[in-house]
Amino acid sequence: MKRRHHDWRGRELEVEQVGERTRVIRTDDGSPANEDRITFYDPQASGVASGTVRLSTGYFDATADGILYQITVDLDR
């Protein structure tokens, strides 16, 4: 199966650091498949980061009035 690349450099994403090389992203903008590659703005690194999706799950968030996605990313080394 061909893996896709998602470029979220210019999007408003909620990014948190859960490890030195791991980030969790929350977004309402769709859910990539595991092992997809993504690029996004990383406020902890004060710049753009890219990596591979380890885990991606969607869940209903009543306060956001819709589906949110939580994406765990292993950053490129």
N, CA, C and O atoms as a Tripos MOL2 file, in Angstrom:
@<TRIPOS>MOLECULE
protein
  308   307    77     0     0
PROTEIN
NO_CHARGES

@<TRIPOS>ATOM
      1 N           0.8440   -1.1880    0.0000 N.3       1 MET1
      2 CA          0.0000    0.0000    0.0000 C.3       1 MET1
      3 C           0.8820    1.2410    0.0000 C.2       1 MET1
      4 O           1.8280    1.3370    0.7820 O.2       1 MET1
      5 N           0.5750    2.1800   -0.8670 N.am      2 LYS2
      6 CA          1.3630    3.4020   -0.9350 C.3       2 LYS2
      7 C           1.0050    4.3230    0.2270 C.2       2 LYS2
      8 O          -0.1660    4.6170    0.4650 O.2       2 LYS2
      9 N           2.0200    4.7690    0.9370 N.am      3 ARG3
     10 CA          1.8020    5.6870    2.0490 C.3       3 ARG3
     11 C           1.7160    7.1100    1.5300 C.2       3 ARG3
     12 O           2.3750    7.4740    0.5560 O.2       3 ARG3
     13 N           0.9020    7.9000    2.1870 N.am      4 ARG4
     14 CA          0.6950    9.2840    1.7650 C.3       4 ARG4
     15 C           1.5430   10.2290    2.5980 C.2       4 ARG4
     16 O           2.0300    9.8800    3.6730 O.2       4 ARG4
     17 N           1.7070   11.4370    2.0710 N.am      5 HIS5
     18 CA          2.3890   12.4850    2.8250 C.3       5 HIS5
     19 C           1.4050   13.6120    3.1020 C.2       5 HIS5
     20 O           0.7000   14.0600    2.1980 O.2       5 HIS5
     21 N           1.3550   14.0660    4.3310 N.am      6 HIS6
     22 CA          0.4620   15.1410    4.7520 C.3       6 HIS6
     23 C           1.3170   16.3390    5.1480 C.2       6 HIS6
     24 O           2.1820   16.2260    6.0180 O.2       6 HIS6
     25 N           1.0830   17.4690    4.5240 N.am      7 ASP7
     26 CA          1.8490   18.6800    4.8220 C.3       7 ASP7
     27 C           0.9590   19.6400    5.5990 C.2       7 ASP7
     28 O           0.0450   20.2450    5.0380 O.2       7 ASP7
     29 N           1.2310   19.7760    6.8940 N.am      8 TRP8
     30 CA          0.4340   20.6270    7.7760 C.3       8 TRP8
     31 C           1.2610   21.7790    8.3150 C.2       8 TRP8
     32 O           1.0170   22.2470    9.4270 O.2       8 TRP8
     33 N           2.2380   22.2460    7.5440 N.am      9 ARG9
     34 CA          3.0930   23.3320    8.0270 C.3       9 ARG9
     35 C           2.3090   24.5890    8.3620 C.2       9 ARG9
     36 O           2.6290   25.2710    9.3360 O.2       9 ARG9
     37 N           1.2840   24.9130    7.5730 N.am     10 GLY10
     38 CA          0.5800   26.1750    7.7580 C.3      10 GLY10
     39 C          -0.7190   26.0620    8.5230 C.2      10 GLY10
     40 O          -1.4900   27.0210    8.5640 O.2      10 GLY10
     41 N          -0.9860   24.9150    9.1330 N.am     11 ARG11
     42 CA         -2.2640   24.6940    9.8070 C.3      11 ARG11
     43 C          -2.1540   25.0320   11.2920 C.2      11 ARG11
     44 O          -1.0730   25.0170   11.8790 O.2      11 ARG11
     45 N          -3.3070   25.3350   11.8730 N.am     12 GLU12
     46 CA         -3.3800   25.5200   13.3210 C.3      12 GLU12
     47 C          -3.5720   24.1460   13.9580 C.2      12 GLU12
     48 O          -4.6680   23.5870   13.9210 O.2      12 GLU12
     49 N          -2.5210   23.6140   14.5310 N.am     13 LEU13
     50 CA         -2.5750   22.2980   15.1590 C.3      13 LEU13
     51 C          -2.1980   22.4340   16.6290 C.2      13 LEU13
     52 O          -1.4180   23.3110   17.0010 O.2      13 LEU13
     53 N          -2.7530   21.5680   17.4490 N.am     14 GLU14
     54 CA         -2.3380   21.5070   18.8540 C.3      14 GLU14
     55 C          -1.2510   20.4440   18.9590 C.2      14 GLU14
     56 O          -1.5120   19.2580   18.7590 O.2      14 GLU14
     57 N          -0.0340   20.8760   19.2720 N.am     15 VAL15
     58 CA          1.1140   19.9700   19.2950 C.3      15 VAL15
     59 C           1.6680   19.9210   20.7070 C.2      15 VAL15
     60 O           1.8740   20.9600   21.3340 O.2      15 VAL15
     61 N           1.9110   18.7130   21.2110 N.am     16 GLU16
     62 CA          2.5570   18.5790   22.5120 C.3      16 GLU16
     63 C           3.6900   17.5740   22.4150 C.2      16 GLU16
     64 O           3.6370   16.6110   21.6510 O.2      16 GLU16
     65 N           4.7160   17.8300   23.2160 N.am     17 GLN17
     66 CA          5.8750   16.9370   23.2170 C.3      17 GLN17
     67 C           5.6490   15.8720   24.2690 C.2      17 GLN17
     68 O           5.3940   16.1890   25.4310 O.2      17 GLN17
     69 N           5.7390   14.6030   23.8710 N.am     18 VAL18
     70 CA          5.5870   13.5060   24.8210 C.3      18 VAL18
     71 C           6.8810   12.7260   24.9730 C.2      18 VAL18
     72 O           6.9470   11.7810   25.7590 O.2      18 VAL18
     73 N           7.8930   13.1040   24.2410 N.am     19 GLY19
     74 CA          9.2150   12.4900   24.3220 C.3      19 GLY19
     75 C          10.1570   13.3100   23.4750 C.2      19 GLY19
     76 O           9.7350   14.2030   22.7410 O.2      19 GLY19
     77 N          11.4340   13.0020   23.5800 N.am     20 GLU20
     78 CA         12.4100   13.7890   22.8290 C.3      20 GLU20
     79 C          12.1580   13.7170   21.3310 C.2      20 GLU20
     80 O          12.3120   14.7120   20.6220 O.2      20 GLU20
     81 N          11.7670   12.5340   20.8480 N.am     21 ARG21
     82 CA         11.5590   12.3540   19.4050 C.3      21 ARG21
     83 C          10.1090   12.0360   19.0570 C.2      21 ARG21
     84 O           9.8270   11.5260   17.9720 O.2      21 ARG21
     85 N           9.1940   12.3320   19.9670 N.am     22 THR22
     86 CA          7.7890   11.9810   19.7600 C.3      22 THR22
     87 C           6.9100   13.1970   20.0130 C.2      22 THR22
     88 O           7.1270   13.9430   20.9680 O.2      22 THR22
     89 N           5.9230   13.3910   19.1540 N.am     23 ARG23
     90 CA          4.9540   14.4710   19.3330 C.3      23 ARG23
     91 C           3.5460   13.9010   19.2050 C.2      23 ARG23
     92 O           3.3150   12.9220   18.4950 O.2      23 ARG23
     93 N           2.6140   14.5340   19.9060 N.am     24 VAL24
     94 CA          1.1940   14.2400   19.7270 C.3      24 VAL24
     95 C           0.5460   15.4710   19.1100 C.2      24 VAL24
     96 O           0.7100   16.5840   19.6090 O.2      24 VAL24
     97 N          -0.1880   15.2650   18.0290 N.am     25 ILE25
     98 CA         -0.8770   16.3370   17.3250 C.3      25 ILE25
     99 C          -2.3700   16.0990   17.4560 C.2      25 ILE25
    100 O          -2.8430   14.9730   17.3010 O.2      25 ILE25
    101 N          -3.1140   17.1660   17.7420 N.am     26 ARG26
    102 CA         -4.5780   17.0820   17.7250 C.3      26 ARG26
    103 C          -5.0830   18.0200   16.6400 C.2      26 ARG26
    104 O          -4.6510   19.1680   16.5410 O.2      26 ARG26
    105 N          -5.9940   17.5180   15.8370 N.am     27 THR27
    106 CA         -6.5190   18.3000   14.7220 C.3      27 THR27
    107 C          -7.9100   17.8070   14.3640 C.2      27 THR27
    108 O          -8.2660   16.6640   14.6490 O.2      27 THR27
    109 N          -8.6970   18.6780   13.7370 N.am     28 ASP28
    110 CA         -9.9940   18.2520   13.2020 C.3      28 ASP28
    111 C          -9.8990   18.0810   11.6960 C.2      28 ASP28
    112 O         -10.9190   17.9880   11.0120 O.2      28 ASP28
    113 N          -8.6900   18.0400   11.1830 N.am     29 ASP29
    114 CA         -8.4620   18.1090    9.7400 C.3      29 ASP29
    115 C          -8.1430   16.7510    9.1230 C.2      29 ASP29
    116 O          -7.3850   16.6620    8.1580 O.2      29 ASP29
    117 N          -8.7200   15.7080    9.6800 N.am     30 GLY30
    118 CA         -8.5250   14.3940    9.0800 C.3      30 GLY30
    119 C          -7.4700   13.5810    9.7970 C.2      30 GLY30
    120 O          -6.6780   14.1070   10.5780 O.2      30 GLY30
    121 N          -7.4750   12.2930    9.5170 N.am     31 SER31
    122 CA         -6.6010   11.3670   10.2200 C.3      31 SER31
    123 C          -5.7420   10.6030    9.2270 C.2      31 SER31
    124 O          -6.2730    9.8410    8.4180 O.2      31 SER31
    125 N          -4.4330   10.7870    9.2690 N.am     32 PRO32
    126 CA         -3.5730    9.9920    8.3980 C.3      32 PRO32
    127 C          -3.5150    8.5470    8.8680 C.2      32 PRO32
    128 O          -3.8390    8.2430   10.0160 O.2      32 PRO32
    129 N          -3.1010    7.6660    7.9780 N.am     33 ALA33
    130 CA         -2.9340    6.2600    8.3260 C.3      33 ALA33
    131 C          -1.6170    6.0690    9.0660 C.2      33 ALA33
    132 O          -0.6890    6.8650    8.9200 O.2      33 ALA33
    133 N          -1.5460    5.0100    9.8580 N.am     34 ASN34
    134 CA         -0.2800    4.6800   10.5090 C.3      34 ASN34
    135 C           0.7930    4.5120    9.4410 C.2      34 ASN34
    136 O           0.5400    3.9340    8.3840 O.2      34 ASN34
    137 N           1.9680    5.0090    9.7140 N.am     35 GLU35
    138 CA          3.1420    4.9740    8.8360 C.3      35 GLU35
    139 C           3.0840    6.0140    7.7230 C.2      35 GLU35
    140 O           4.0190    6.0980    6.9260 O.2      35 GLU35
    141 N           2.0160    6.8120    7.6390 N.am     36 ASP36
    142 CA          2.0520    7.9550    6.7330 C.3      36 ASP36
    143 C           3.1040    8.9450    7.2270 C.2      36 ASP36
    144 O           3.4140    8.9970    8.4170 O.2      36 ASP36
    145 N           3.6420    9.7190    6.3070 N.am     37 ARG37
    146 CA          4.6160   10.7480    6.6710 C.3      37 ARG37
    147 C           3.8960   12.0830    6.7630 C.2      37 ARG37
    148 O           3.0430   12.3950    5.9320 O.2      37 ARG37
    149 N           4.2440   12.8740    7.7790 N.am     38 ILE38
    150 CA          3.6250   14.1830    7.9230 C.3      38 ILE38
    151 C           4.6770   15.2420    8.2320 C.2      38 ILE38
    152 O           5.7200   14.9540    8.8200 O.2      38 ILE38
    153 N           4.3820   16.4670    7.8240 N.am     39 THR39
    154 CA          5.2090   17.6360    8.1120 C.3      39 THR39
    155 C           4.3120   18.6610    8.7950 C.2      39 THR39
    156 O           3.1810   18.8820    8.3630 O.2      39 THR39
    157 N           4.8110   19.2890    9.8610 N.am     40 PHE40
    158 CA          3.9640   20.2040   10.6230 C.3      40 PHE40
    159 C           4.8430   21.2150   11.3420 C.2      40 PHE40
    160 O           6.0490   21.0150   11.4820 O.2      40 PHE40
    161 N           4.2300   22.3050   11.7970 N.am     41 TYR41
    162 CA          4.9480   23.2930   12.5990 C.3      41 TYR41
    163 C           5.0220   22.7990   14.0330 C.2      41 TYR41
    164 O           4.0020   22.4690   14.6370 O.2      41 TYR41
    165 N           6.2290   22.7490   14.5750 N.am     42 ASP42
    166 CA          6.4590   22.2300   15.9220 C.3      42 ASP42
    167 C           6.8900   23.3740   16.8290 C.2      42 ASP42
    168 O           8.0440   23.7980   16.7590 O.2      42 ASP42
    169 N           5.9980   23.8920   17.6820 N.am     43 PRO43
    170 CA          6.3740   25.0220   18.5330 C.3      43 PRO43
    171 C           7.4850   24.6880   19.5210 C.2      43 PRO43
    172 O           8.2450   25.5740   19.9100 O.2      43 PRO43
    173 N           7.5950   23.4170   19.9370 N.am     44 GLN44
    174 CA          8.6800   23.0540   20.8560 C.3      44 GLN44
    175 C          10.0350   23.1950   20.1850 C.2      44 GLN44
    176 O          11.0190   23.5570   20.8320 O.2      44 GLN44
    177 N          10.0890   22.9100   18.8900 N.am     45 ALA45
    178 CA         11.3460   23.0170   18.1490 C.3      45 ALA45
    179 C          11.4770   24.3800   17.4770 C.2      45 ALA45
    180 O          12.4770   24.6560   16.8150 O.2      45 ALA45
    181 N          10.4630   25.2360   17.6480 N.am     46 SER46
    182 CA         10.4390   26.5630   17.0190 C.3      46 SER46
    183 C          10.6550   26.4770   15.5180 C.2      46 SER46
    184 O          11.3770   27.2880   14.9390 O.2      46 SER46
    185 N          10.0350   25.5030   14.9000 N.am     47 GLY47
    186 CA         10.1760   25.3680   13.4580 C.3      47 GLY47
    187 C           9.3910   24.1930   12.9240 C.2      47 GLY47
    188 O           8.5250   23.6400   13.6010 O.2      47 GLY47
    189 N           9.7050   23.8260   11.7130 N.am     48 VAL48
    190 CA          8.9940   22.7500   11.0360 C.3      48 VAL48
    191 C           9.6310   21.4090   11.3770 C.2      48 VAL48
    192 O          10.8550   21.2800   11.3970 O.2      48 VAL48
    193 N           8.7950   20.4200   11.6430 N.am     49 ALA49
    194 CA          9.2690   19.0640   11.9180 C.3      49 ALA49
    195 C           8.5500   18.1020   10.9860 C.2      49 ALA49
    196 O           7.4670   18.3970   10.4830 O.2      49 ALA49
    197 N           9.1620   16.9590   10.7660 N.am     50 SER50
    198 CA          8.5230   15.9210    9.9640 C.3      50 SER50
    199 C           8.7810   14.5760   10.6180 C.2      50 SER50
    200 O           9.7310   14.4090   11.3820 O.2      50 SER50
    201 N           7.9230   13.6290   10.3070 N.am     51 GLY51
    202 CA          8.0870   12.3140   10.8950 C.3      51 GLY51
    203 C           7.0780   11.3250   10.3580 C.2      51 GLY51
    204 O           6.3750   11.5810    9.3800 O.2      51 GLY51
    205 N           7.0260   10.1810   11.0310 N.am     52 THR52
    206 CA          6.1710    9.0710   10.6280 C.3      52 THR52
    207 C           5.0990    8.8580   11.6870 C.2      52 THR52
    208 O           5.3820    8.9050   12.8840 O.2      52 THR52
    209 N           3.8710    8.6240   11.2450 N.am     53 VAL53
    210 CA          2.7550    8.4120   12.1610 C.3      53 VAL53
    211 C           2.8550    7.0180   12.7780 C.2      53 VAL53
    212 O           2.8960    6.0140   12.0670 O.2      53 VAL53
    213 N           2.8930    6.9730   14.1010 N.am     54 ARG54
    214 CA          2.8900    5.6900   14.8050 C.3      54 ARG54
    215 C           1.4670    5.2490   15.1350 C.2      54 ARG54
    216 O           1.1250    4.0740   15.0020 O.2      54 ARG54
    217 N           0.6450    6.2000   15.5650 N.am     55 LEU55
    218 CA         -0.7190    5.8650   15.9720 C.3      55 LEU55
    219 C          -1.6200    7.0480   15.6520 C.2      55 LEU55
    220 O          -1.2760    8.1960   15.9330 O.2      55 LEU55
    221 N          -2.7690    6.7610   15.0660 N.am     56 SER56
    222 CA         -3.7150    7.8160   14.7110 C.3      56 SER56
    223 C          -5.1150    7.3500   15.0600 C.2      56 SER56
    224 O          -5.5800    6.3270   14.5570 O.2      56 SER56
    225 N          -5.7930    8.1060   15.9270 N.am     57 THR57
    226 CA         -7.1320    7.7170   16.3490 C.3      57 THR57
    227 C          -8.0580    8.9220   16.2750 C.2      57 THR57
    228 O          -7.6390   10.0570   16.5020 O.2      57 THR57
    229 N          -9.3120    8.6640   15.9570 N.am     58 GLY58
    230 CA        -10.3260    9.7090   15.9490 C.3      58 GLY58
    231 C         -11.2710    9.5130   17.1160 C.2      58 GLY58
    232 O         -11.5560    8.3820   17.5090 O.2      58 GLY58
    233 N         -11.7590   10.6140   17.6700 N.am     59 TYR59
    234 CA        -12.7120   10.5180   18.7670 C.3      59 TYR59
    235 C         -13.6480   11.7200   18.7170 C.2      59 TYR59
    236 O         -13.3040   12.7710   18.1760 O.2      59 TYR59
    237 N         -14.8220   11.5500   19.2830 N.am     60 PHE60
    238 CA        -15.7990   12.6300   19.2920 C.3      60 PHE60
    239 C         -15.5250   13.5430   20.4710 C.2      60 PHE60
    240 O         -15.3890   13.0850   21.6060 O.2      60 PHE60
    241 N         -15.4450   14.8440   20.1970 N.am     61 ASP61
    242 CA        -15.2110   15.8380   21.2400 C.3      61 ASP61
    243 C         -16.4000   16.7970   21.2510 C.2      61 ASP61
    244 O         -16.5850   17.5780   20.3180 O.2      61 ASP61
    245 N         -17.2030   16.7300   22.3140 N.am     62 ALA62
    246 CA        -18.4080   17.5540   22.3660 C.3      62 ALA62
    247 C         -18.0700   19.0410   22.4150 C.2      62 ALA62
    248 O         -18.8000   19.8560   21.8500 O.2      62 ALA62
    249 N         -16.9800   19.4050   23.0770 N.am     63 THR63
    250 CA        -16.6360   20.8240   23.1710 C.3      63 THR63
    251 C         -16.1780   21.3700   21.8240 C.2      63 THR63
    252 O         -16.3710   22.5510   21.5350 O.2      63 THR63
    253 N         -15.5760   20.5260   21.0060 N.am     64 ALA64
    254 CA        -15.1680   20.9560   19.6710 C.3      64 ALA64
    255 C         -16.2810   20.7290   18.6560 C.2      64 ALA64
    256 O         -16.1500   21.0780   17.4830 O.2      64 ALA64
    257 N         -17.3870   20.1340   19.1280 N.am     65 ASP65
    258 CA        -18.5600   19.9060   18.2840 C.3      65 ASP65
    259 C         -18.2210   19.0760   17.0540 C.2      65 ASP65
    260 O         -18.6090   19.4150   15.9360 O.2      65 ASP65
    261 N         -17.4970   17.9920   17.2710 N.am     66 GLY66
    262 CA        -17.1880   17.1260   16.1400 C.3      66 GLY66
    263 C         -16.0700   16.1560   16.4450 C.2      66 GLY66
    264 O         -15.6790   15.9690   17.5970 O.2      66 GLY66
    265 N         -15.5660   15.5460   15.3930 N.am     67 ILE67
    266 CA        -14.5080   14.5520   15.5200 C.3      67 ILE67
    267 C         -13.1520   15.2470   15.5700 C.2      67 ILE67
    268 O         -12.8460   16.0950   14.7310 O.2      67 ILE67
    269 N         -12.3510   14.8810   16.5520 N.am     68 LEU68
    270 CA        -10.9570   15.3020   16.6120 C.3      68 LEU68
    271 C         -10.0840   14.0710   16.4050 C.2      68 LEU68
    272 O         -10.5120   12.9440   16.6520 O.2      68 LEU68
    273 N          -8.8780   14.2960   15.9560 N.am     69 TYR69
    274 CA         -7.9370   13.2130   15.7070 C.3      69 TYR69
    275 C          -6.7010   13.4310   16.5600 C.2      69 TYR69
    276 O          -6.1720   14.5400   16.6300 O.2      69 TYR69
    277 N          -6.2480   12.3820   17.2000 N.am     70 GLN70
    278 CA         -5.0110   12.4220   17.9750 C.3      70 GLN70
    279 C          -3.9920   11.5590   17.2540 C.2      70 GLN70
    280 O          -4.2070   10.3680   17.0320 O.2      70 GLN70
    281 N          -2.8760   12.1810   16.8910 N.am     71 ILE71
    282 CA         -1.8850   11.5520   16.0240 C.3      71 ILE71
    283 C          -0.5450   11.5430   16.7490 C.2      71 ILE71
    284 O          -0.0190   12.6010   17.0940 O.2      71 ILE71
    285 N           0.0100   10.3600   16.9810 N.am     72 THR72
    286 CA          1.3330   10.2380   17.5900 C.3      72 THR72
    287 C           2.3650   10.0990   16.4830 C.2      72 THR72
    288 O           2.2540    9.2300   15.6170 O.2      72 THR72
    289 N           3.3710   10.9690   16.5220 N.am     73 VAL73
    290 CA          4.3630   11.0670   15.4480 C.3      73 VAL73
    291 C           5.7500   10.7700   15.9980 C.2      73 VAL73
    292 O           6.1510   11.3280   17.0200 O.2      73 VAL73
    293 N           6.4860    9.8870   15.3150 N.am     74 ASP74
    294 CA          7.9080    9.6910   15.5950 C.3      74 ASP74
    295 C           8.6810   10.5990   14.6510 C.2      74 ASP74
    296 O           8.6260   10.4280   13.4330 O.2      74 ASP74
    297 N           9.4070   11.5700   15.2150 N.am     75 LEU75
    298 CA         10.1120   12.5470   14.3960 C.3      75 LEU75
    299 C          11.2730   11.9090   13.6540 C.2      75 LEU75
    300 O          11.8430   10.9090   14.0910 O.2      75 LEU75
    301 N          11.6110   12.5150   12.5140 N.am     76 ASP76
    302 CA         12.8060   12.0870   11.7840 C.3      76 ASP76
    303 C          14.0300   12.3110   12.6590 C.2      76 ASP76
    304 O          14.0960   13.2700   13.4270 O.2      76 ASP76
    305 N          14.9790   11.4280   12.5320 N.am     77 ARG77
    306 CA         16.2070   11.5600   13.3310 C.3      77 ARG77
    307 C          17.2850   12.2550   12.5420 C.2      77 ARG77
    308 O          18.3890   12.4560   13.0490 O.2      77 ARG77
@<TRIPOS>BOND
     1     1     2 1
     2     2     3 1
     3     3     4 2
     4     3     5 am
     5     5     6 1
     6     6     7 1
     7     7     8 2
     8     7     9 am
     9     9    10 1
    10    10    11 1
    11    11    12 2
    12    11    13 am
    13    13    14 1
    14    14    15 1
    15    15    16 2
    16    15    17 am
    17    17    18 1
    18    18    19 1
    19    19    20 2
    20    19    21 am
    21    21    22 1
    22    22    23 1
    23    23    24 2
    24    23    25 am
    25    25    26 1
    26    26    27 1
    27    27    28 2
    28    27    29 am
    29    29    30 1
    30    30    31 1
    31    31    32 2
    32    31    33 am
    33    33    34 1
    34    34    35 1
    35    35    36 2
    36    35    37 am
    37    37    38 1
    38    38    39 1
    39    39    40 2
    40    39    41 am
    41    41    42 1
    42    42    43 1
    43    43    44 2
    44    43    45 am
    45    45    46 1
    46    46    47 1
    47    47    48 2
    48    47    49 am
    49    49    50 1
    50    50    51 1
    51    51    52 2
    52    51    53 am
    53    53    54 1
    54    54    55 1
    55    55    56 2
    56    55    57 am
    57    57    58 1
    58    58    59 1
    59    59    60 2
    60    59    61 am
    61    61    62 1
    62    62    63 1
    63    63    64 2
    64    63    65 am
    65    65    66 1
    66    66    67 1
    67    67    68 2
    68    67    69 am
    69    69    70 1
    70    70    71 1
    71    71    72 2
    72    71    73 am
    73    73    74 1
    74    74    75 1
    75    75    76 2
    76    75    77 am
    77    77    78 1
    78    78    79 1
    79    79    80 2
    80    79    81 am
    81    81    82 1
    82    82    83 1
    83    83    84 2
    84    83    85 am
    85    85    86 1
    86    86    87 1
    87    87    88 2
    88    87    89 am
    89    89    90 1
    90    90    91 1
    91    91    92 2
    92    91    93 am
    93    93    94 1
    94    94    95 1
    95    95    96 2
    96    95    97 am
    97    97    98 1
    98    98    99 1
    99    99   100 2
   100    99   101 am
   101   101   102 1
   102   102   103 1
   103   103   104 2
   104   103   105 am
   105   105   106 1
   106   106   107 1
   107   107   108 2
   108   107   109 am
   109   109   110 1
   110   110   111 1
   111   111   112 2
   112   111   113 am
   113   113   114 1
   114   114   115 1
   115   115   116 2
   116   115   117 am
   117   117   118 1
   118   118   119 1
   119   119   120 2
   120   119   121 am
   121   121   122 1
   122   122   123 1
   123   123   124 2
   124   123   125 am
   125   125   126 1
   126   126   127 1
   127   127   128 2
   128   127   129 am
   129   129   130 1
   130   130   131 1
   131   131   132 2
   132   131   133 am
   133   133   134 1
   134   134   135 1
   135   135   136 2
   136   135   137 am
   137   137   138 1
   138   138   139 1
   139   139   140 2
   140   139   141 am
   141   141   142 1
   142   142   143 1
   143   143   144 2
   144   143   145 am
   145   145   146 1
   146   146   147 1
   147   147   148 2
   148   147   149 am
   149   149   150 1
   150   150   151 1
   151   151   152 2
   152   151   153 am
   153   153   154 1
   154   154   155 1
   155   155   156 2
   156   155   157 am
   157   157   158 1
   158   158   159 1
   159   159   160 2
   160   159   161 am
   161   161   162 1
   162   162   163 1
   163   163   164 2
   164   163   165 am
   165   165   166 1
   166   166   167 1
   167   167   168 2
   168   167   169 am
   169   169   170 1
   170   170   171 1
   171   171   172 2
   172   171   173 am
   173   173   174 1
   174   174   175 1
   175   175   176 2
   176   175   177 am
   177   177   178 1
   178   178   179 1
   179   179   180 2
   180   179   181 am
   181   181   182 1
   182   182   183 1
   183   183   184 2
   184   183   185 am
   185   185   186 1
   186   186   187 1
   187   187   188 2
   188   187   189 am
   189   189   190 1
   190   190   191 1
   191   191   192 2
   192   191   193 am
   193   193   194 1
   194   194   195 1
   195   195   196 2
   196   195   197 am
   197   197   198 1
   198   198   199 1
   199   199   200 2
   200   199   201 am
   201   201   202 1
   202   202   203 1
   203   203   204 2
   204   203   205 am
   205   205   206 1
   206   206   207 1
   207   207   208 2
   208   207   209 am
   209   209   210 1
   210   210   211 1
   211   211   212 2
   212   211   213 am
   213   213   214 1
   214   214   215 1
   215   215   216 2
   216   215   217 am
   217   217   218 1
   218   218   219 1
   219   219   220 2
   220   219   221 am
   221   221   222 1
   222   222   223 1
   223   223   224 2
   224   223   225 am
   225   225   226 1
   226   226   227 1
   227   227   228 2
   228   227   229 am
   229   229   230 1
   230   230   231 1
   231   231   232 2
   232   231   233 am
   233   233   234 1
   234   234   235 1
   235   235   236 2
   236   235   237 am
   237   237   238 1
   238   238   239 1
   239   239   240 2
   240   239   241 am
   241   241   242 1
   242   242   243 1
   243   243   244 2
   244   243   245 am
   245   245   246 1
   246   246   247 1
   247   247   248 2
   248   247   249 am
   249   249   250 1
   250   250   251 1
   251   251   252 2
   252   251   253 am
   253   253   254 1
   254   254   255 1
   255   255   256 2
   256   255   257 am
   257   257   258 1
   258   258   259 1
   259   259   260 2
   260   259   261 am
   261   261   262 1
   262   262   263 1
   263   263   264 2
   264   263   265 am
   265   265   266 1
   266   266   267 1
   267   267   268 2
   268   267   269 am
   269   269   270 1
   270   270   271 1
   271   271   272 2
   272   271   273 am
   273   273   274 1
   274   274   275 1
   275   275   276 2
   276   275   277 am
   277   277   278 1
   278   278   279 1
   279   279   280 2
   280   279   281 am
   281   281   282 1
   282   282   283 1
   283   283   284 2
   284   283   285 am
   285   285   286 1
   286   286   287 1
   287   287   288 2
   288   287   289 am
   289   289   290 1
   290   290   291 1
   291   291   292 2
   292   291   293 am
   293   293   294 1
   294   294   295 1
   295   295   296 2
   296   295   297 am
   297   297   298 1
   298   298   299 1
   299   299   300 2
   300   299   301 am
   301   301   302 1
   302   302   303 1
   303   303   304 2
   304   303   305 am
   305   305   306 1
   306   306   307 1
   307   307   308 2
@<TRIPOS>SUBSTRUCTURE
     1 MET1         2 RESIDUE 1 A MET
     2 LYS2         6 RESIDUE 1 A LYS
     3 ARG3        10 RESIDUE 1 A ARG
     4 ARG4        14 RESIDUE 1 A ARG
     5 HIS5        18 RESIDUE 1 A HIS
     6 HIS6        22 RESIDUE 1 A HIS
     7 ASP7        26 RESIDUE 1 A ASP
     8 TRP8        30 RESIDUE 1 A TRP
     9 ARG9        34 RESIDUE 1 A ARG
    10 GLY10       38 RESIDUE 1 A GLY
    11 ARG11       42 RESIDUE 1 A ARG
    12 GLU12       46 RESIDUE 1 A GLU
    13 LEU13       50 RESIDUE 1 A LEU
    14 GLU14       54 RESIDUE 1 A GLU
    15 VAL15       58 RESIDUE 1 A VAL
    16 GLU16       62 RESIDUE 1 A GLU
    17 GLN17       66 RESIDUE 1 A GLN
    18 VAL18       70 RESIDUE 1 A VAL
    19 GLY19       74 RESIDUE 1 A GLY
    20 GLU20       78 RESIDUE 1 A GLU
    21 ARG21       82 RESIDUE 1 A ARG
    22 THR22       86 RESIDUE 1 A THR
    23 ARG23       90 RESIDUE 1 A ARG
    24 VAL24       94 RESIDUE 1 A VAL
    25 ILE25       98 RESIDUE 1 A ILE
    26 ARG26      102 RESIDUE 1 A ARG
    27 THR27      106 RESIDUE 1 A THR
    28 ASP28      110 RESIDUE 1 A ASP
    29 ASP29      114 RESIDUE 1 A ASP
    30 GLY30      118 RESIDUE 1 A GLY
    31 SER31      122 RESIDUE 1 A SER
    32 PRO32      126 RESIDUE 1 A PRO
    33 ALA33      130 RESIDUE 1 A ALA
    34 ASN34      134 RESIDUE 1 A ASN
    35 GLU35      138 RESIDUE 1 A GLU
    36 ASP36      142 RESIDUE 1 A ASP
    37 ARG37      146 RESIDUE 1 A ARG
    38 ILE38      150 RESIDUE 1 A ILE
    39 THR39      154 RESIDUE 1 A THR
    40 PHE40      158 RESIDUE 1 A PHE
    41 TYR41      162 RESIDUE 1 A TYR
    42 ASP42      166 RESIDUE 1 A ASP
    43 PRO43      170 RESIDUE 1 A PRO
    44 GLN44      174 RESIDUE 1 A GLN
    45 ALA45      178 RESIDUE 1 A ALA
    46 SER46      182 RESIDUE 1 A SER
    47 GLY47      186 RESIDUE 1 A GLY
    48 VAL48      190 RESIDUE 1 A VAL
    49 ALA49      194 RESIDUE 1 A ALA
    50 SER50      198 RESIDUE 1 A SER
    51 GLY51      202 RESIDUE 1 A GLY
    52 THR52      206 RESIDUE 1 A THR
    53 VAL53      210 RESIDUE 1 A VAL
    54 ARG54      214 RESIDUE 1 A ARG
    55 LEU55      218 RESIDUE 1 A LEU
    56 SER56      222 RESIDUE 1 A SER
    57 THR57      226 RESIDUE 1 A THR
    58 GLY58      230 RESIDUE 1 A GLY
    59 TYR59      234 RESIDUE 1 A TYR
    60 PHE60      238 RESIDUE 1 A PHE
    61 ASP61      242 RESIDUE 1 A ASP
    62 ALA62      246 RESIDUE 1 A ALA
    63 THR63      250 RESIDUE 1 A THR
    64 ALA64      254 RESIDUE 1 A ALA
    65 ASP65      258 RESIDUE 1 A ASP
    66 GLY66      262 RESIDUE 1 A GLY
    67 ILE67      266 RESIDUE 1 A ILE
    68 LEU68      270 RESIDUE 1 A LEU
    69 TYR69      274 RESIDUE 1 A TYR
    70 GLN70      278 RESIDUE 1 A GLN
    71 ILE71      282 RESIDUE 1 A ILE
    72 THR72      286 RESIDUE 1 A THR
    73 VAL73      290 RESIDUE 1 A VAL
    74 ASP74      294 RESIDUE 1 A ASP
    75 LEU75      298 RESIDUE 1 A LEU
    76 ASP76      302 RESIDUE 1 A ASP
    77 ARG77      306 RESIDUE 1 A ARG
